Amino acid sequence: MKKIIYLLVFIAITFASCDPLSKTYKDIDAMPQKNIAVSVAVAYGTTIPFTTTTAAIAGIPTILNATYGQYADNSTAIVTYTLLPTSAAPTALPIPDVTPAHLTYTMVTADYTFPGNTFTDLSSAAVLNFLAYKFPNAVPYQISILTYNYFETGYAGTSGTITTDTFIFVGGAWVKTYAVSPAQYAMVGRGLTNTFGSADLVNISTYFNTILKSDPSVGVAAKAGDVKYVSYKYNNGTMQEVLPMLFDGTNWACKLTAPFIKTNGNWVLNPAINYTLATADYTALANSTVGTAAERAGLSFNDFDYKIWTVDADINAGIAFILASKFPTAKVNQEIDVTFKTFNPSGTAVKAFVFDGTNFVFTP
């Protein structure tokens, strides 16, 4: 379970040695804390002026050591930070392949028969399931430009509409991006080409702030902490880029996240992968031989029902089974932090697994 650490200030009216909870605090600090959620701009009361991802990765450990230095080795943190549009251009996500010819895919009739789908069109939820099925070995920040028959009750005709959308793989799941429209390119003075170039990068997060704030469909529901992955054409349309934008309650700014881990007394960039189980993963496990028949049947709602999955070892075995399929080329000692849905109680949980060369092993 992700743990958000709140910094509290107490007025001491007795000696610390008399505090009956002091030992409890020390015991908690001595235990590794998993996935502490840290927002650099919010938690520290000021925006750290990072202008590149390299500067952020180098500077964030200093902040973590100063604020969370008391936590034990193997504690982990997910840090959110922003890149400022100064004289140095903000860096787009490290997308593995930005050549449209290698990213585009048009679905054919046979594609619609993927497991779990019974229609010749896809809803907004079903298209994400298709991507998880089509690209089982997707890597973080991979892009897919998909043409498909889209149907959503109340939004499309009875036979569906052929649509092209851009998706990005982030946090272990596929996410539909927010695409800049021709009218929005024109809004920021790029309507002649409907694309951005290198000279625009210094101001691009400002452009996207203007675009998102002027879109009623975004503004009506926007709340602090929301993220939009904005996709746009770059370099005369020869490249497709994506830049994440974080809403602070008033404006949208370029936002990135990075995982860190406490090792040998210091915080460093964490090579662990964060993966969230998708609908296709629960379906694959339900069709496997892992666990009992009752446990597998209980996955029909895409969660682990603790009243059915009563043996924790069975959950670990189930997740290990999924990871073996999703990460067949994992290297020895690769850690994967898996987020999954639960029921009874309803919520989410996080478990860490490490590849030992043969299997993914749960690591408390």
Contacts in CASP RR format, 6 or more apart in sequence:
PFRMAT RR
TARGET T0000
AUTHOR 0000-0000-0000
METHOD contacts of the structure
MODEL  1
MKKIIYLLVFIAITFASCDPLSKTYKDIDAMPQKNIAVSVAVAYGTTIPF
TTTTAAIAGIPTILNATYGQYADNSTAIVTYTLLPTSAAPTALPIPDVTP
AHLTYTMVTADYTFPGNTFTDLSSAAVLNFLAYKFPNAVPYQISILTYNY
FETGYAGTSGTITTDTFIFVGGAWVKTYAVSPAQYAMVGRGLTNTFGSAD
LVNISTYFNTILKSDPSVGVAAKAGDVKYVSYKYNNGTMQEVLPMLFDGT
NWACKLTAPFIKTNGNWVLNPAINYTLATADYTALANSTVGTAAERAGLS
FNDFDYKIWTVDADINAGIAFILASKFPTAKVNQEIDVTFKTFNPSGTAV
KAFVFDGTNFVFTP
1 34 0 8 1.000
1 348 0 8 1.000
1 349 0 8 1.000
1 350 0 8 1.000
2 34 0 8 1.000
2 35 0 8 1.000
2 36 0 8 1.000
2 37 0 8 1.000
2 78 0 8 1.000
2 339 0 8 1.000
2 348 0 8 1.000
2 350 0 8 1.000
3 33 0 8 1.000
3 34 0 8 1.000
3 35 0 8 1.000
3 36 0 8 1.000
3 37 0 8 1.000
4 36 0 8 1.000
4 37 0 8 1.000
5 33 0 8 1.000
5 36 0 8 1.000
5 37 0 8 1.000
5 38 0 8 1.000
5 68 0 8 1.000
7 43 0 8 1.000
7 67 0 8 1.000
16 22 0 8 1.000
29 70 0 8 1.000
29 71 0 8 1.000
29 72 0 8 1.000
30 72 0 8 1.000
31 72 0 8 1.000
32 71 0 8 1.000
32 72 0 8 1.000
32 73 0 8 1.000
32 74 0 8 1.000
32 75 0 8 1.000
32 76 0 8 1.000
32 262 0 8 1.000
33 68 0 8 1.000
33 71 0 8 1.000
33 72 0 8 1.000
33 75 0 8 1.000
33 76 0 8 1.000
34 75 0 8 1.000
34 76 0 8 1.000
34 337 0 8 1.000
34 350 0 8 1.000
34 352 0 8 1.000
35 76 0 8 1.000
35 77 0 8 1.000
35 78 0 8 1.000
35 337 0 8 1.000
35 350 0 8 1.000
36 68 0 8 1.000
36 71 0 8 1.000
36 75 0 8 1.000
36 76 0 8 1.000
36 77 0 8 1.000
36 78 0 8 1.000
37 77 0 8 1.000
37 78 0 8 1.000
37 80 0 8 1.000
38 64 0 8 1.000
38 68 0 8 1.000
38 77 0 8 1.000
38 78 0 8 1.000
38 79 0 8 1.000
38 80 0 8 1.000
39 79 0 8 1.000
39 80 0 8 1.000
39 81 0 8 1.000
40 47 0 8 1.000
40 48 0 8 1.000
40 60 0 8 1.000
40 63 0 8 1.000
40 79 0 8 1.000
40 80 0 8 1.000
40 81 0 8 1.000
40 82 0 8 1.000
41 47 0 8 1.000
41 48 0 8 1.000
41 80 0 8 1.000
41 81 0 8 1.000
41 82 0 8 1.000
41 248 0 8 1.000
43 67 0 8 1.000
44 63 0 8 1.000
44 67 0 8 1.000
47 82 0 8 1.000
47 84 0 8 1.000
48 56 0 8 1.000
48 59 0 8 1.000
48 63 0 8 1.000
48 81 0 8 1.000
49 84 0 8 1.000
49 86 0 8 1.000
50 56 0 8 1.000
50 59 0 8 1.000
50 81 0 8 1.000
50 82 0 8 1.000
50 83 0 8 1.000
50 84 0 8 1.000
51 83 0 8 1.000
51 84 0 8 1.000
51 86 0 8 1.000
51 87 0 8 1.000
51 88 0 8 1.000
51 89 0 8 1.000
51 90 0 8 1.000
52 83 0 8 1.000
52 88 0 8 1.000
52 90 0 8 1.000
52 91 0 8 1.000
53 83 0 8 1.000
53 91 0 8 1.000
53 94 0 8 1.000
53 256 0 8 1.000
53 258 0 8 1.000
56 81 0 8 1.000
56 83 0 8 1.000
56 256 0 8 1.000
56 258 0 8 1.000
57 258 0 8 1.000
57 269 0 8 1.000
60 79 0 8 1.000
60 81 0 8 1.000
60 258 0 8 1.000
60 260 0 8 1.000
60 267 0 8 1.000
61 260 0 8 1.000
61 266 0 8 1.000
61 267 0 8 1.000
61 268 0 8 1.000
61 269 0 8 1.000
64 77 0 8 1.000
64 79 0 8 1.000
64 260 0 8 1.000
64 262 0 8 1.000
64 267 0 8 1.000
65 266 0 8 1.000
65 267 0 8 1.000
68 75 0 8 1.000
68 77 0 8 1.000
68 262 0 8 1.000
68 267 0 8 1.000
69 262 0 8 1.000
69 265 0 8 1.000
69 267 0 8 1.000
71 262 0 8 1.000
72 262 0 8 1.000
73 262 0 8 1.000
73 263 0 8 1.000
73 264 0 8 1.000
73 265 0 8 1.000
74 261 0 8 1.000
74 262 0 8 1.000
74 263 0 8 1.000
75 261 0 8 1.000
75 262 0 8 1.000
76 259 0 8 1.000
76 260 0 8 1.000
76 261 0 8 1.000
76 262 0 8 1.000
76 270 0 8 1.000
76 272 0 8 1.000
76 337 0 8 1.000
77 259 0 8 1.000
77 260 0 8 1.000
77 261 0 8 1.000
77 267 0 8 1.000
78 257 0 8 1.000
78 258 0 8 1.000
78 259 0 8 1.000
78 260 0 8 1.000
78 274 0 8 1.000
79 257 0 8 1.000
79 258 0 8 1.000
79 259 0 8 1.000
79 260 0 8 1.000
80 246 0 8 1.000
80 255 0 8 1.000
80 256 0 8 1.000
80 257 0 8 1.000
81 255 0 8 1.000
81 256 0 8 1.000
81 257 0 8 1.000
81 258 0 8 1.000
82 246 0 8 1.000
82 253 0 8 1.000
82 254 0 8 1.000
82 255 0 8 1.000
82 256 0 8 1.000
83 90 0 8 1.000
83 91 0 8 1.000
83 205 0 8 1.000
83 254 0 8 1.000
83 256 0 8 1.000
84 90 0 8 1.000
84 253 0 8 1.000
84 254 0 8 1.000
85 202 0 8 1.000
85 203 0 8 1.000
85 204 0 8 1.000
85 205 0 8 1.000
85 206 0 8 1.000
85 254 0 8 1.000
86 202 0 8 1.000
87 202 0 8 1.000
88 202 0 8 1.000
89 198 0 8 1.000
89 201 0 8 1.000
89 202 0 8 1.000
89 204 0 8 1.000
90 201 0 8 1.000
90 204 0 8 1.000
90 205 0 8 1.000
90 243 0 8 1.000
90 254 0 8 1.000
92 241 0 8 1.000
92 242 0 8 1.000
92 243 0 8 1.000
93 141 0 8 1.000
93 168 0 8 1.000
93 241 0 8 1.000
93 242 0 8 1.000
93 243 0 8 1.000
93 244 0 8 1.000
93 256 0 8 1.000
94 141 0 8 1.000
95 141 0 8 1.000
95 142 0 8 1.000
95 143 0 8 1.000
95 241 0 8 1.000
95 242 0 8 1.000
96 139 0 8 1.000
96 141 0 8 1.000
96 142 0 8 1.000
97 103 0 8 1.000
97 142 0 8 1.000
97 143 0 8 1.000
98 143 0 8 1.000
98 234 0 8 1.000
98 239 0 8 1.000
98 240 0 8 1.000
98 241 0 8 1.000
99 238 0 8 1.000
99 239 0 8 1.000
100 145 0 8 1.000
100 237 0 8 1.000
100 238 0 8 1.000
100 239 0 8 1.000
100 240 0 8 1.000
103 143 0 8 1.000
103 144 0 8 1.000
103 145 0 8 1.000
103 240 0 8 1.000
104 145 0 8 1.000
104 146 0 8 1.000
104 147 0 8 1.000
105 134 0 8 1.000
105 144 0 8 1.000
105 145 0 8 1.000
105 146 0 8 1.000
105 147 0 8 1.000
106 146 0 8 1.000
106 147 0 8 1.000
106 148 0 8 1.000
107 130 0 8 1.000
107 146 0 8 1.000
107 147 0 8 1.000
107 148 0 8 1.000
107 149 0 8 1.000
109 120 0 8 1.000
111 130 0 8 1.000
111 134 0 8 1.000
112 119 0 8 1.000
112 120 0 8 1.000
112 121 0 8 1.000
112 122 0 8 1.000
112 149 0 8 1.000
114 129 0 8 1.000
114 130 0 8 1.000
114 133 0 8 1.000
114 134 0 8 1.000
115 133 0 8 1.000
115 280 0 8 1.000
115 283 0 8 1.000
115 284 0 8 1.000
115 287 0 8 1.000
116 129 0 8 1.000
116 283 0 8 1.000
117 126 0 8 1.000
117 129 0 8 1.000
117 130 0 8 1.000
119 126 0 8 1.000
119 151 0 8 1.000
120 149 0 8 1.000
121 148 0 8 1.000
121 149 0 8 1.000
121 150 0 8 1.000
121 151 0 8 1.000
121 159 0 8 1.000
121 160 0 8 1.000
122 130 0 8 1.000
122 148 0 8 1.000
122 149 0 8 1.000
122 150 0 8 1.000
122 151 0 8 1.000
123 150 0 8 1.000
123 151 0 8 1.000
123 152 0 8 1.000
124 150 0 8 1.000
124 152 0 8 1.000
124 176 0 8 1.000
125 279 0 8 1.000
127 146 0 8 1.000
127 148 0 8 1.000
127 150 0 8 1.000
127 165 0 8 1.000
127 167 0 8 1.000
127 176 0 8 1.000
128 167 0 8 1.000
128 173 0 8 1.000
128 174 0 8 1.000
128 175 0 8 1.000
128 176 0 8 1.000
128 278 0 8 1.000
128 279 0 8 1.000
129 278 0 8 1.000
129 279 0 8 1.000
129 280 0 8 1.000
130 148 0 8 1.000
131 138 0 8 1.000
131 144 0 8 1.000
131 146 0 8 1.000
131 167 0 8 1.000
131 169 0 8 1.000
131 174 0 8 1.000
132 138 0 8 1.000
132 173 0 8 1.000
132 174 0 8 1.000
132 278 0 8 1.000
132 279 0 8 1.000
132 280 0 8 1.000
132 281 0 8 1.000
133 280 0 8 1.000
135 142 0 8 1.000
135 144 0 8 1.000
135 169 0 8 1.000
136 325 0 8 1.000
136 326 0 8 1.000
137 326 0 8 1.000
137 327 0 8 1.000
137 328 0 8 1.000
137 329 0 8 1.000
138 169 0 8 1.000
138 172 0 8 1.000
138 174 0 8 1.000
139 169 0 8 1.000
140 169 0 8 1.000
140 170 0 8 1.000
140 171 0 8 1.000
140 172 0 8 1.000
140 273 0 8 1.000
141 168 0 8 1.000
141 169 0 8 1.000
141 170 0 8 1.000
141 242 0 8 1.000
142 168 0 8 1.000
142 169 0 8 1.000
143 166 0 8 1.000
143 167 0 8 1.000
143 168 0 8 1.000
143 169 0 8 1.000
143 231 0 8 1.000
143 240 0 8 1.000
143 242 0 8 1.000
144 166 0 8 1.000
144 167 0 8 1.000
144 168 0 8 1.000
144 169 0 8 1.000
144 174 0 8 1.000
145 164 0 8 1.000
145 165 0 8 1.000
145 166 0 8 1.000
145 167 0 8 1.000
145 240 0 8 1.000
146 164 0 8 1.000
146 165 0 8 1.000
146 166 0 8 1.000
146 167 0 8 1.000
147 162 0 8 1.000
147 163 0 8 1.000
147 164 0 8 1.000
148 162 0 8 1.000
148 163 0 8 1.000
148 165 0 8 1.000
149 160 0 8 1.000
149 161 0 8 1.000
149 162 0 8 1.000
149 163 0 8 1.000
150 156 0 8 1.000
150 160 0 8 1.000
150 161 0 8 1.000
150 162 0 8 1.000
150 163 0 8 1.000
150 165 0 8 1.000
151 157 0 8 1.000
151 159 0 8 1.000
151 160 0 8 1.000
151 161 0 8 1.000
165 176 0 8 1.000
165 177 0 8 1.000
165 179 0 8 1.000
166 176 0 8 1.000
166 177 0 8 1.000
166 179 0 8 1.000
166 231 0 8 1.000
166 240 0 8 1.000
166 242 0 8 1.000
167 174 0 8 1.000
167 175 0 8 1.000
167 176 0 8 1.000
167 177 0 8 1.000
168 174 0 8 1.000
168 175 0 8 1.000
168 177 0 8 1.000
168 229 0 8 1.000
168 231 0 8 1.000
168 242 0 8 1.000
169 175 0 8 1.000
170 229 0 8 1.000
170 244 0 8 1.000
171 274 0 8 1.000
171 275 0 8 1.000
171 276 0 8 1.000
172 274 0 8 1.000
172 275 0 8 1.000
172 276 0 8 1.000
172 278 0 8 1.000
173 276 0 8 1.000
173 278 0 8 1.000
174 278 0 8 1.000
175 229 0 8 1.000
177 228 0 8 1.000
177 229 0 8 1.000
177 230 0 8 1.000
177 231 0 8 1.000
177 242 0 8 1.000
178 212 0 8 1.000
178 218 0 8 1.000
178 228 0 8 1.000
178 229 0 8 1.000
178 230 0 8 1.000
178 231 0 8 1.000
179 230 0 8 1.000
179 231 0 8 1.000
179 232 0 8 1.000
180 208 0 8 1.000
180 211 0 8 1.000
180 230 0 8 1.000
180 231 0 8 1.000
180 232 0 8 1.000
180 233 0 8 1.000
182 191 0 8 1.000
182 194 0 8 1.000
184 211 0 8 1.000
185 191 0 8 1.000
185 193 0 8 1.000
185 194 0 8 1.000
185 195 0 8 1.000
187 210 0 8 1.000
187 211 0 8 1.000
187 214 0 8 1.000
188 207 0 8 1.000
188 210 0 8 1.000
188 211 0 8 1.000
190 196 0 8 1.000
190 200 0 8 1.000
193 236 0 8 1.000
193 237 0 8 1.000
194 233 0 8 1.000
194 237 0 8 1.000
195 232 0 8 1.000
195 233 0 8 1.000
195 234 0 8 1.000
195 235 0 8 1.000
195 236 0 8 1.000
195 237 0 8 1.000
196 204 0 8 1.000
196 207 0 8 1.000
196 232 0 8 1.000
196 233 0 8 1.000
196 234 0 8 1.000
197 234 0 8 1.000
197 235 0 8 1.000
197 236 0 8 1.000
198 235 0 8 1.000
200 207 0 8 1.000
204 232 0 8 1.000
204 243 0 8 1.000
205 243 0 8 1.000
205 245 0 8 1.000
205 252 0 8 1.000
205 253 0 8 1.000
205 254 0 8 1.000
208 230 0 8 1.000
208 243 0 8 1.000
208 245 0 8 1.000
208 252 0 8 1.000
208 254 0 8 1.000
209 245 0 8 1.000
209 251 0 8 1.000
209 252 0 8 1.000
209 253 0 8 1.000
211 230 0 8 1.000
212 218 0 8 1.000
212 219 0 8 1.000
212 222 0 8 1.000
212 228 0 8 1.000
212 230 0 8 1.000
212 245 0 8 1.000
212 247 0 8 1.000
212 252 0 8 1.000
213 219 0 8 1.000
213 251 0 8 1.000
213 252 0 8 1.000
218 228 0 8 1.000
222 247 0 8 1.000
222 249 0 8 1.000
223 247 0 8 1.000
223 249 0 8 1.000
224 247 0 8 1.000
224 248 0 8 1.000
224 249 0 8 1.000
225 246 0 8 1.000
225 247 0 8 1.000
225 248 0 8 1.000
225 249 0 8 1.000
226 246 0 8 1.000
226 247 0 8 1.000
227 244 0 8 1.000
227 245 0 8 1.000
227 246 0 8 1.000
227 247 0 8 1.000
227 255 0 8 1.000
228 244 0 8 1.000
228 245 0 8 1.000
228 247 0 8 1.000
228 252 0 8 1.000
229 242 0 8 1.000
229 243 0 8 1.000
229 244 0 8 1.000
229 245 0 8 1.000
230 242 0 8 1.000
230 243 0 8 1.000
230 244 0 8 1.000
230 245 0 8 1.000
231 240 0 8 1.000
231 241 0 8 1.000
231 242 0 8 1.000
232 240 0 8 1.000
232 241 0 8 1.000
232 242 0 8 1.000
232 243 0 8 1.000
233 239 0 8 1.000
233 240 0 8 1.000
233 241 0 8 1.000
234 240 0 8 1.000
234 241 0 8 1.000
243 254 0 8 1.000
244 254 0 8 1.000
244 255 0 8 1.000
244 256 0 8 1.000
245 252 0 8 1.000
245 253 0 8 1.000
245 254 0 8 1.000
245 255 0 8 1.000
246 252 0 8 1.000
246 253 0 8 1.000
246 254 0 8 1.000
246 255 0 8 1.000
258 269 0 8 1.000
259 269 0 8 1.000
259 270 0 8 1.000
259 272 0 8 1.000
259 274 0 8 1.000
259 337 0 8 1.000
260 267 0 8 1.000
260 268 0 8 1.000
260 269 0 8 1.000
260 270 0 8 1.000
261 267 0 8 1.000
261 268 0 8 1.000
261 269 0 8 1.000
261 270 0 8 1.000
261 272 0 8 1.000
270 335 0 8 1.000
271 334 0 8 1.000
271 335 0 8 1.000
272 334 0 8 1.000
272 335 0 8 1.000
272 336 0 8 1.000
272 337 0 8 1.000
272 352 0 8 1.000
273 327 0 8 1.000
273 334 0 8 1.000
273 335 0 8 1.000
273 336 0 8 1.000
273 337 0 8 1.000
274 336 0 8 1.000
274 337 0 8 1.000
274 339 0 8 1.000
275 323 0 8 1.000
275 326 0 8 1.000
275 336 0 8 1.000
275 337 0 8 1.000
275 338 0 8 1.000
275 339 0 8 1.000
276 338 0 8 1.000
276 339 0 8 1.000
276 340 0 8 1.000
277 319 0 8 1.000
277 322 0 8 1.000
277 338 0 8 1.000
277 339 0 8 1.000
277 340 0 8 1.000
277 341 0 8 1.000
279 302 0 8 1.000
281 322 0 8 1.000
281 326 0 8 1.000
282 299 0 8 1.000
282 302 0 8 1.000
282 303 0 8 1.000
283 299 0 8 1.000
284 322 0 8 1.000
284 325 0 8 1.000
285 296 0 8 1.000
285 299 0 8 1.000
285 318 0 8 1.000
285 321 0 8 1.000
285 322 0 8 1.000
286 296 0 8 1.000
286 297 0 8 1.000
286 298 0 8 1.000
286 299 0 8 1.000
286 300 0 8 1.000
287 296 0 8 1.000
288 296 0 8 1.000
288 318 0 8 1.000
288 321 0 8 1.000
290 296 0 8 1.000
290 314 0 8 1.000
290 317 0 8 1.000
290 318 0 8 1.000
290 321 0 8 1.000
291 314 0 8 1.000
291 317 0 8 1.000
291 318 0 8 1.000
292 314 0 8 1.000
294 308 0 8 1.000
295 308 0 8 1.000
295 309 0 8 1.000
295 314 0 8 1.000
297 308 0 8 1.000
298 305 0 8 1.000
298 308 0 8 1.000
298 309 0 8 1.000
301 343 0 8 1.000
302 341 0 8 1.000
303 340 0 8 1.000
303 341 0 8 1.000
303 342 0 8 1.000
303 343 0 8 1.000
303 346 0 8 1.000
304 315 0 8 1.000
304 340 0 8 1.000
304 341 0 8 1.000
304 342 0 8 1.000
304 343 0 8 1.000
304 349 0 8 1.000
305 342 0 8 1.000
305 343 0 8 1.000
305 344 0 8 1.000
306 342 0 8 1.000
306 343 0 8 1.000
306 344 0 8 1.000
306 345 0 8 1.000
307 343 0 8 1.000
307 344 0 8 1.000
309 315 0 8 1.000
315 351 0 8 1.000
316 351 0 8 1.000
316 353 0 8 1.000
316 362 0 8 1.000
319 338 0 8 1.000
319 340 0 8 1.000
319 351 0 8 1.000
319 353 0 8 1.000
319 360 0 8 1.000
319 362 0 8 1.000
320 353 0 8 1.000
320 359 0 8 1.000
320 360 0 8 1.000
320 361 0 8 1.000
320 362 0 8 1.000
323 330 0 8 1.000
323 336 0 8 1.000
323 338 0 8 1.000
323 353 0 8 1.000
323 355 0 8 1.000
323 360 0 8 1.000
324 359 0 8 1.000
324 360 0 8 1.000
327 334 0 8 1.000
327 336 0 8 1.000
327 355 0 8 1.000
327 360 0 8 1.000
330 336 0 8 1.000
330 355 0 8 1.000
330 357 0 8 1.000
330 360 0 8 1.000
331 355 0 8 1.000
332 355 0 8 1.000
332 356 0 8 1.000
332 357 0 8 1.000
333 354 0 8 1.000
333 355 0 8 1.000
333 356 0 8 1.000
334 354 0 8 1.000
334 355 0 8 1.000
335 352 0 8 1.000
335 353 0 8 1.000
335 354 0 8 1.000
335 363 0 8 1.000
336 352 0 8 1.000
336 353 0 8 1.000
336 354 0 8 1.000
336 355 0 8 1.000
336 360 0 8 1.000
337 350 0 8 1.000
337 351 0 8 1.000
337 352 0 8 1.000
337 353 0 8 1.000
338 350 0 8 1.000
338 351 0 8 1.000
338 352 0 8 1.000
338 353 0 8 1.000
339 348 0 8 1.000
339 349 0 8 1.000
339 350 0 8 1.000
340 348 0 8 1.000
340 349 0 8 1.000
340 350 0 8 1.000
340 351 0 8 1.000
341 347 0 8 1.000
341 348 0 8 1.000
342 348 0 8 1.000
342 349 0 8 1.000
351 362 0 8 1.000
352 362 0 8 1.000
352 363 0 8 1.000
352 364 0 8 1.000
353 360 0 8 1.000
353 361 0 8 1.000
353 362 0 8 1.000
353 363 0 8 1.000
354 360 0 8 1.000
354 361 0 8 1.000
354 363 0 8 1.000
355 361 0 8 1.000
END
